[in-house]
Amino acid sequence: MARVAAPLSATGEQSTHPVDEVLPLPKLALYGFQHVLAFYAGAVIVPIIVGGALGLTTEQLVYLINADLFTCGIASIIQAWGIGRIGARLPLIQGVTFTAVSPMIAIGLGAGGGTAGLLVVYGAVITAGIATFAFAWLPPKAFRTVMRLFPPVVTGTVITVLGIVLIPVGLNDAAGGVGSPDFGDPKHFAYAGGTMLFILVLMKLGKPFLSSISILLGLVGGTIVAFLLGDAKFGDVSDSDWIGITTPFHYGAPKFAWFPILLMLIVMLITMVETTGDTYAVGDIVGKEIDSETVARALRADGAATALGGILNSFPYVAFAENVGLVRMTKVKSRFVVVAAGVFMIVLGLLPKAAAIVAAVPHGVLGGAATVMFAMVALAGIQTLAKVDLKEEKNALVVGVSLALALLPATVPVLFKDHMDADLSSLLNSGVTLGATAAIVLNLIFNGLGKDTAHATPQVTAPETDAPSVEAPAAEAPAADAEGEATAAIPLQPAEAEHAAPTPTA
């Protein structure tokens, strides 16, 4: 069947560029569903981790998963289809950022946990989303100045910190989940180890499609084994409705507190860097020139989706790196494939039974998959840091001190629990927050803002390998000048990770 050329929404002119081609419906459905498979594990693990840490009931957790998928679908359509000057109009899948996991848990627990904690989280998410949306309308010069706070030495440190801080979360799940009566039982580690081994074998096979869904297959395979051995319970699936509608402010009116808002603003600054990198990366893959307006449109979509997420009981959004890698592997460049994926996600978000199945994944199985994902997030940060001149003492201090401070909340929790104001603790009791703030401040002290080279066109080179990537292709880090100062105006780096592997973005 012939492809149909779609008009460019920005100009109204006909375009034959592959990004703007509408594929035949069967191909749109097939390729769109493939994006959902690659994205699904990373999408649902955030509400599972956050909901579990805040002590939500199974019913509440199911609703949280549905709300996340529903909003992910809307956010992806906004980013790929575009609404006016909002959305990059590129094949970018939007998902909940892993950068926000630790801060949201800290905010929620600081507010008492449960749904009361969620309300404070949502107040911060809505505010940060609106602020991000507004920031993306700044004049180009002001926009570039802010982005210059994030050269590779900073973004690499932040992503590494993100992975290191989240790995213990995965290991706690591998032990059965903190607070469970059989926490530490070897059977949980057996499930975690088996799941991890299965994922690694799939990755080792080097088959692009299998690798792109290895996390999902690991979760499915581990859950099936646990069910056969009597350790996975699906009783709540039968009790769940077939259809469920996500309604605004389901848990009540959001609560706005200054410290959680400030913390979430820091999270959004980090995600803006991630989305910037993903935008340039996917532009290089599909052969589309990326300018500052394209980046601004992508960030506006991030801000709008994040504000919408807080309203629809979800979380902050960012472009997902694993799906950028999938575009490269499949060479399917049409943005309308992502629109199709968004439709699939909206449908899944209306099926509570599907979310109940996900919520029934045993902690051990989830921990095995999560540990792999978080480890790959740390690796993405290390790969970015590999392009930084760490022989230069100033850069080495930025990285080393930031990593040390990031370990403080986990190493000396009593400092934040017993010797600090509750509001201040909710802001600082996060390795991601301390590490990211330290990296930004120390880089400013030692390297300043660097030189403005915003007029140079960033070049993003796809890896020359047949093996699947677990991150967005990264731009070469800017060369350091004679004093080791970063010279890039807009840093490009692998994103989440969030996320995770075969991931985030952070």
ZIZIGI-V635882 format. One record per residue. N is the residue number from 1. RES is the residue in one small letter. OMEGA is omega as a letter, one per 30 degrees, with the letter a starting at -180 (NA if undefined). Layout:
BEGIN
N,RES,OMEGA / N,RES,OMEGA
END
This chain:
BEGIN
1,m,a / 2,a,l / 3,r,a / 4,v,l / 5,a,l / 6,a,l / 7,p,l / 8,l,a / 9,s,a / 10,a,a / 11,t,a / 12,g,a / 13,e,l / 14,q,a / 15,s,l / 16,t,l / 17,h,a / 18,p,l / 19,v,a / 20,d,l / 21,e,l / 22,v,a / 23,l,l / 24,p,a / 25,l,l / 26,p,l / 27,k,l / 28,l,a / 29,a,a / 30,l,a / 31,y,l / 32,g,l / 33,f,l / 34,q,l / 35,h,l / 36,v,l / 37,l,a / 38,a,a / 39,f,a / 40,y,a / 41,a,l / 42,g,a / 43,a,a / 44,v,a / 45,i,l / 46,v,l / 47,p,l / 48,i,a / 49,i,a / 50,v,a / 51,g,l / 52,g,a / 53,a,a / 54,l,l / 55,g,l / 56,l,l / 57,t,l / 58,t,l / 59,e,l / 60,q,l / 61,l,l / 62,v,l / 63,y,a / 64,l,l / 65,i,l / 66,n,a / 67,a,l / 68,d,a / 69,l,a / 70,f,a / 71,t,l / 72,c,l / 73,g,l / 74,i,a / 75,a,a / 76,s,l / 77,i,l / 78,i,a / 79,q,a / 80,a,a / 81,w,l / 82,g,l / 83,i,a / 84,g,a / 85,r,l / 86,i,l / 87,g,a / 88,a,a / 89,r,l / 90,l,l / 91,p,a / 92,l,l / 93,i,l / 94,q,l / 95,g,l / 96,v,a / 97,t,l / 98,f,l / 99,t,a / 100,a,a / 101,v,a / 102,s,l / 103,p,a / 104,m,l / 105,i,l / 106,a,l / 107,i,a / 108,g,l / 109,l,l / 110,g,l / 111,a,l / 112,g,l / 113,g,l / 114,g,a / 115,t,l / 116,a,l / 117,g,l / 118,l,a / 119,l,l / 120,v,l / 121,v,a / 122,y,l / 123,g,l / 124,a,a / 125,v,a / 126,i,a / 127,t,a / 128,a,l / 129,g,l / 130,i,l / 131,a,l / 132,t,l / 133,f,a / 134,a,a / 135,f,a / 136,a,l / 137,w,l / 138,l,l / 139,p,a / 140,p,a / 141,k,l / 142,a,l / 143,f,a / 144,r,a / 145,t,l / 146,v,a / 147,m,l / 148,r,l / 149,l,a / 150,f,l / 151,p,a / 152,p,l / 153,v,l / 154,v,a / 155,t,l / 156,g,l / 157,t,a / 158,v,a / 159,i,l / 160,t,l / 161,v,l / 162,l,l / 163,g,a / 164,i,a / 165,v,a / 166,l,a / 167,i,l / 168,p,l / 169,v,l / 170,g,a / 171,l,l / 172,n,l / 173,d,l / 174,a,l / 175,a,l / 176,g,l / 177,g,a / 178,v,l / 179,g,l / 180,s,a / 181,p,a / 182,d,l / 183,f,a / 184,g,l / 185,d,a / 186,p,a / 187,k,l / 188,h,l / 189,f,l / 190,a,l / 191,y,a / 192,a,a / 193,g,l / 194,g,l / 195,t,a / 196,m,a / 197,l,a / 198,f,l / 199,i,a / 200,l,l / 201,v,l / 202,l,l / 203,m,a / 204,k,a / 205,l,l / 206,g,l / 207,k,a / 208,p,a / 209,f,l / 210,l,a / 211,s,a / 212,s,l / 213,i,a / 214,s,l / 215,i,l / 216,l,l / 217,l,l / 218,g,l / 219,l,a / 220,v,a / 221,g,l / 222,g,l / 223,t,l / 224,i,l / 225,v,l / 226,a,l / 227,f,l / 228,l,l / 229,l,l / 230,g,a / 231,d,l / 232,a,a / 233,k,a / 234,f,a / 235,g,a / 236,d,l / 237,v,a / 238,s,a / 239,d,a / 240,s,l / 241,d,l / 242,w,a / 243,i,l / 244,g,a / 245,i,l / 246,t,a / 247,t,l / 248,p,l / 249,f,a / 250,h,a / 251,y,a / 252,g,a / 253,a,l / 254,p,l / 255,k,a / 256,f,l / 257,a,a / 258,w,a / 259,f,l / 260,p,l / 261,i,l / 262,l,l / 263,l,a / 264,m,l / 265,l,l / 266,i,l / 267,v,a / 268,m,l / 269,l,l / 270,i,a / 271,t,l / 272,m,l / 273,v,a / 274,e,l / 275,t,l / 276,t,l / 277,g,l / 278,d,a / 279,t,l / 280,y,a / 281,a,a / 282,v,l / 283,g,l / 284,d,a / 285,i,a / 286,v,l / 287,g,a / 288,k,a / 289,e,a / 290,i,l / 291,d,a / 292,s,l / 293,e,l / 294,t,l / 295,v,l / 296,a,l / 297,r,l / 298,a,a / 299,l,l / 300,r,l / 301,a,l / 302,d,a / 303,g,l / 304,a,a / 305,a,a / 306,t,l / 307,a,l / 308,l,l / 309,g,l / 310,g,l / 311,i,a / 312,l,l / 313,n,l / 314,s,a / 315,f,a / 316,p,a / 317,y,a / 318,v,l / 319,a,a / 320,f,a / 321,a,a / 322,e,l / 323,n,l / 324,v,l / 325,g,l / 326,l,l / 327,v,l / 328,r,a / 329,m,a / 330,t,a / 331,k,l / 332,v,a / 333,k,a / 334,s,l / 335,r,a / 336,f,l / 337,v,l / 338,v,l / 339,v,l / 340,a,l / 341,a,l / 342,g,l / 343,v,l / 344,f,a / 345,m,l / 346,i,l / 347,v,l / 348,l,l / 349,g,l / 350,l,a / 351,l,l / 352,p,l / 353,k,l / 354,a,l / 355,a,l / 356,a,l / 357,i,l / 358,v,a / 359,a,a / 360,a,l / 361,v,a / 362,p,a / 363,h,a / 364,g,l / 365,v,l / 366,l,a / 367,g,l / 368,g,l / 369,a,a / 370,a,a / 371,t,l / 372,v,a / 373,m,a / 374,f,l / 375,a,l / 376,m,l / 377,v,l / 378,a,l / 379,l,l / 380,a,l / 381,g,l / 382,i,l / 383,q,l / 384,t,l / 385,l,l / 386,a,a / 387,k,l / 388,v,l / 389,d,a / 390,l,l / 391,k,l / 392,e,a / 393,e,a / 394,k,l / 395,n,l / 396,a,l / 397,l,l / 398,v,a / 399,v,a / 400,g,a / 401,v,l / 402,s,l / 403,l,l / 404,a,a / 405,l,l / 406,a,a / 407,l,a / 408,l,a / 409,p,a / 410,a,a / 411,t,a / 412,v,a / 413,p,a / 414,v,l / 415,l,a / 416,f,a / 417,k,a / 418,d,a / 419,h,a / 420,m,l / 421,d,a / 422,a,l / 423,d,l / 424,l,l / 425,s,l / 426,s,l / 427,l,a / 428,l,a / 429,n,a / 430,s,l / 431,g,l / 432,v,a / 433,t,a / 434,l,a / 435,g,a / 436,a,l / 437,t,l / 438,a,a / 439,a,a / 440,i,a / 441,v,a / 442,l,l / 443,n,l / 444,l,a / 445,i,a / 446,f,a / 447,n,a / 448,g,l / 449,l,a / 450,g,a / 451,k,l / 452,d,l / 453,t,a / 454,a,a / 455,h,l / 456,a,l / 457,t,l / 458,p,l / 459,q,l / 460,v,a / 461,t,l / 462,a,l / 463,p,l / 464,e,a / 465,t,l / 466,d,a / 467,a,a / 468,p,l / 469,s,l / 470,v,a / 471,e,l / 472,a,l / 473,p,a / 474,a,l / 475,a,l / 476,e,l / 477,a,l / 478,p,l / 479,a,l / 480,a,l / 481,d,a / 482,a,a / 483,e,l / 484,g,a / 485,e,l / 486,a,a / 487,t,a / 488,a,l / 489,a,l / 490,i,a / 491,p,l / 492,l,a / 493,q,l / 494,p,a / 495,a,l / 496,e,k / 497,a,l / 498,e,a / 499,h,a / 500,a,a / 501,a,g / 502,p,a / 503,t,NA / 504,p,l / 505,t,l / 506,a,NA
END
